[in-house]
Amino acid sequence: MKKFFSLIALVAVFAACQPEKVQTAFTVAGATATINVQVFNVNTGAAYGGTYTLSASEGTVSGGTVAIESAQSTGISKHDVTLTVTGPKLAKTYTYAVTIPDVLAGGHADVNAIIVVGEDGDTYDYEVVESATEEVTEVAMVNDHYPTHTHADTDYYLNNSEFLLEGEIEYDVLSGSEIIKDSEDFKLGFDTQVKENIMKAYNSGKKVEKATLPITVSAYAIWRAWATYTVKTVKYTVNATNLATKEKLVAGTFSGYQYSSTKAEYEEKAAPGADGHYSPGHGHDAHGSQANAGGGIIYSE
């Protein structure tokens, strides 16, 4: 994965903001996660345009997203969230389990989910079962812009100041999915249009969007920030159930890639030689306001 990094003059901004010292304590925010849900119509391969309700076993649903947040200063542990889609014209109630990754306090994760639905009156109900055959995780670190310290073989930056370091990380959020060419294996006689519609739902392509994560670093600390990208190779099994006879068969399979999640996180540790000056969540702030209103750390794919 190609990466480039730049660090915007944080230290210079802090050096210029020292007219009045106000001792400030802060609490790291909780971790957050957003599930981005796409619902597709098996009869068209496009986004489902009918009325439906999305619900989740956890979090707050708004439109096609589910927002999850932990308590202050706590992270999120890896776990599954069950999504449910219902609608007056849908063939049945559809469920989908999505995995939320571990996220550190103050970090954020975006997770993607695809649900294919059918409608009343269809001859068959189609169920797409996903099984990951490979999962690759890549980490983009803020470590290409002359890091100041190395600890346990990891690069860090130094806030060698009695002032808080405040800014934001800009990073790329990956989403979408792609079909592996010629991977499909469907039974002879299976509805060609339905096959194409199902595969279209999982072939939206790779998408890249910008996002930011606010950070606050204590005085006399070393810190680092990073984004983690998870890409899965998935085998999709299409089951077809005749709604009249209830006969169920495996219609076929195909494979593809899912850009399943992106998370951005940061951490801090006591700076070497801080001699007791480091205290997590503490530092001075000029006039009690954000000293670095416009600065930030930017990295992108």
N, C-alpha and C positions, 0 to 999 in steps of 0.2 A: 504494500500500500504506500503510495507516494505521499510524503508529508512535508510541510514546511511550517516553520514556527517563527513568530516574532514577539518580542516583549516590548510593551509600550511603557516608556519612562516612568515607572512607578516610583522609584527611589527619588528621582529628581523632584517629583511633585511633593513628596513628603518632606524633603529637605527645605522646601520653600514655605511650609505651613507650620511654623513653630512659634507664633506670637503669644499664644496662651496655652498652657498645658492643662487639659481636663482629663483626669483619670477615667477611663472608660472600661467597663466590663461587658462582654457580650456572651450570648449563648448560641452555640452552633445550632442551626435549624435542623429539623428532622430530615430524613430522606424522603424523596418523592418519586413516584413512577406514574407514567401515563401509558395506558393501553390504547392504541389506535386501531379501531375495528373497521374493517371493510366488509360489507355484505353484498354478495353478488347473486344475480338471478341465473339459475342453471339454464333457463330457456333463451337467454340472450348473451350471457357472458359479461354483461355490463352490470354496473351498480344497480341493486334492487331499488326500483322506484315506487313500490307500493308502501302501504303503511305497515310499520313494524315497531316493536318495542325492544330495546336493548336493555338488559339488566345484568348485574354482576354480583357474585357472592361477596364482594368486598369493594369499597371505594364509592366514589360519586360519579354517576353517569351524566354526561352532557353531550347530546348529539351522538356522534360516533366515537366518543372517547370516554375512558374511565380513569379518574384521578385517584391515586392512592398516596397517603401521607402518613409517616410515622410520627411519634411524639418528638418533642424537642430533644436534640442531642442524641437521638437514637437512630440506628440504621434500619434497613429492611433486610430480613433474612429471605433466602431463596424459598419460594413457595408457589403453588398453583392457585390461579383464580379462575372460577368457572363463569363463562359468559353464556347468556341465554337470549335467544332471539325468538319472539313470538309475533304473530300478526294475524289479522282476520282472514286473509286469503292464503296464508302459508299452509303447506301440506302437513306440517307438524311443528312441534317445538324443537328448535335446534340448539344444541349445546356445544361448547368448545372450551377446552382447558388450555390456558396460556400460562407460561412460567415466568414469574417475576424474578429477576436475578438478585443476588446480594448487592445492596447499595449502602455505602457508608453514609453516616450522618452528614448532612449538607450536600449530598450528591443527588443526582437525578438520573432516571432510566426511562427510555422510550422503548416500548415493546409493541410488536405488530401482530395482528390477528386477521385471518381471512376466513369468512364463513360463506359457504355456498348454499342457497336455499331454493326450494321448489314451491309450486303453488297448487292449491286444490284444482282438481281436474286433470292433473298430469297422470299419465299412465304409470310412470315409475317415480319412486322417491329415490334420489341419489344421495349417497353418503360418501364423503371424501375423508379417508382415514390417513393421517400423516404419521410417518415413522422416520425419524432422523437417522441417516446412515453415517453422517459425519458432522461434526461441529467444530468450526475453526474460530478462534478468538484472537483478534489483533488489538494491540494497545498502542495508541498514539500518545507519546509523552511530550511534555514541554521540556525537552532536554537537548534541543539542537541550538539553543541560543546561549552558549557559554555558561553552563551551570556553575555555581560558585562552590558547591560542596558535593561530596560523594559519601553516602552512608549505606553500608551493607550492599555495595555495588549498585546503588540507585542514586541518580543525580537529583540535587535539590538547589533551590535558590535561597538567598539569605535576606532576611529583613533585619539588618543590624541597626535597629533604631528603637527608640522608646515609643514610637508611634505605631498605631495599627496600620496594617496594609489592607486596603479595601479596593476592590475592582471586580472584574468579571472575566470569565473565560468564554471565548467564542469557539465553537466547535461544530463539526458536521454531524448531522443526524441522518443515518442511512435507513431506508425502508424500501419496500417493494419486493418483487420476486421474479424469477426467470426460469423458463423451462429449458431443460437440457435437450438439445436437438436430437431427434430420432430416438428418444427414450421411451416413447409410448408403445404399449403392447395391449391392444384391446381385442376382444372376441370378434370373430367374423360376424357381420350382421348387426353389430352394435350401431346405434344411431350416430351417424357421422357428425351431424350438427350438434348434438348434445356433447359429444366428445370434444369438439372444437370449442364449445361454450365453456365447458369445465376447464379446459386447459388455458383458455383466454383469461379466466379469473386469476390464474396463478402465473401469468406472464405479463405483469404490468411494467416490468423493467426496474432497474435500480434507480432510486430517487435520492437526492441529496438536498437537505435543507439546513440552514444555519440556525443555531440556537445559542443561548448564553446561560452561564451559571454564575451567580454572584458568589464571591468569596470574601472572607475576612480572616486575616492572619494576625496572630498575636505579635507583640513586640519581642525582639530578640529570638526569632524563630527561623528555622529553615523549613521550606515548604516545597511541595510539588503538586502538579495537577495533570490529569490524564483523561483520555476518553477510551472506552473499551467497545469494540465492535464484534458482534457475534453473527456469523454467517453459517447457516445450516444447509447441508445437502439432504434433501428430503425425498423419500419415495412416497408417492401418493397412490393409494388403492381406492378405486371407485367401486362401491357396492351399489347394486340396483335392486330395489324391492318393488315387485309388482303390487300396486295398491289394491288391486281387486283380489288377487289370489294369495297375496302375502309371500309369494315365492321370492327368495333372496339369492342373488348370485353375484360373483365378482365379475364386473364388466370389463375391468382392465386396470392397468397401472401406467404411471409415467413418473419421471423424476425431474427435480429442479433445485434451484437455490433460493433460500429465503434470507433476506437481510432482517434477521429476527429481532435484534435489540441493539441499542446504543446506550451507554451510560457515561456520565461525566462525574468525576470525583476529585477531591483534593485532600491533602493531609498536611499537618505541620508537626515539627518536633523542636525541642530546645536547640538553639544554635550552639555549636561548639564554643566553649569559653564564655558562655553567658553568665557564669558565676552567680547563679541564683536570681538573675534578673528576669528570667523567663517564667511566666505564669500563664497557663492556658486560659485564653479568653480575656486577657488584660493587655492594656497599652494606653498611651495618651492619644487624644483626638483633638485637633485644633478647633477650639470653640465648641466642642461637643458635636461637630458636624462631620460629614464624610469628607475626609481630607483629599480623597482621590476621586472626585466626582466624575471625571471623564476618562480615567485611565483604565486599562484592562489588559488581559493576556489573550492573544489570539492564536489559535492554531486551527488548521483545516487540512482536509485531505489533499 
